[in-house]
Amino acid sequence: MRNDTPRHPDDGTPDDGEATLMSTAEPAAFYERLSENEFRTTAATASPWDESLQHGGPPAALLARAAMNARPDDGVQIGRIGVDMLGGIPQGVIRSEATVVRPGRRIELIEAKLWANGRLAVTALIWRIRVDHGVTAAQTAPETVPALPPEQPQRYFTQAGPAWGYGRAVEWRFLTGDYNSLGPADVWTRLRIPLVAGEKTTPIERLMVLADSVNGLSLELPIAQWLSIPPTVNVTVLRPPAHDWMLLRTRTVIGAGGVGLARGQIYDEDGLLAEVAQPLLVQPR
């Protein structure tokens, strides 16, 4: 979840005309579909730091969608997706595309790209792996996962306020930590709305909408005084989620020279789903 706020007219921030393309009504999805690979953002994509920009999760999910549609095959799953954000991702009209770079019968590599208002904003490399459900002998016993807690009041970053679009589009039930506490956090989450209006959100898309939250959930320094910018989110997937609720276990470590590492593990009630890693630029504001 990027928290840099570009301001220069050539740095990717939408102008006034582009910003009005974001829907202002309570959104029914993160995106409204304009064509097969073109979309309009809604308020549900909004970053907590600047509502004219998108949280990184929904664009990452669109790239996963594009990768799975590049060569439809029910027998493969995403094994790894590395999403690189080329600056703040503006609200407006979004277009995605994906190309098979390295075809293969069992393993293949796909490159996906996302444009925002005609400008390249996000790229991704995605490895897809063929699944063989007959291979069970080597399966590791699943970990025990803590139970989903009861419903909780929904509170977000103090700086974002209760109207934060992405925050409201997801339900959060914390086991440890919260949005306004520093340090590690463990939280059960589920999407309240689909990725694309009128479409069923796939399990891997649901996972990717949430994966970029790892750094924001585990901040080690006060966000009002410190930048914590992840230019990328890298997700290694064991399996797609089988249930709506997912548990995020998030931690951040800050090293010398203003470089940090945010790490997360994502579970459903059956066990581990994926691991997330995000390098961080950590500097005073």
Disulfide bonds with the S-S distance in Angstrom:
none
